[in-house]
Amino acid sequence: MKIIQKVTVKQVLTEKSKQKLLHFYLEQRQQLQKESDQLHFEQKKMERKHKYNQDSVNDYFSREIEVRQEKLKLIEFQVEQLEILPLGSEIREQELEALLDVAVGDTWNDSIFAKTIVVKDDVVIEIR
């Protein structure tokens, strides 16, 4: 019988992967800033039309802008943590689903479900 299990992918922090992550975070920050600016622009545009309820327009845009500001704070925190982490640290990158074969007579314990793939500079170096 095949069952689906979660597999954690961890990345070993190297200078190359650190720069790649930093670049990814900076792109995300830039994208969120653009979205916030666009939301401000759309809000001003809708306020001038007087066609819509001003309170609901302001509430909607305030919520959306706040969501992006919270994401920006999270990215800033992640960048700070990335700067602190020493090279060689393992960072949890993502979680995937994999198929696991289970047969009559197999030992049923938590160790068969705790699978981790370790990647270093885009190369799988270990499967635990």
KAMOQUI-V609618 format. One record per helix or strand. SS is the DSSP state (alpha for helix, beta for strand). FROM is the first residue (numbers start at 1). TO is the last residue. If there is no record, write none. Layout:
SS,FROM,TO / SS,FROM,TO
This chain:
beta,2,12 / alpha,15,49 / alpha,54,84 / beta,90,101 / alpha,110,112 / beta,115,120 / beta,123,127
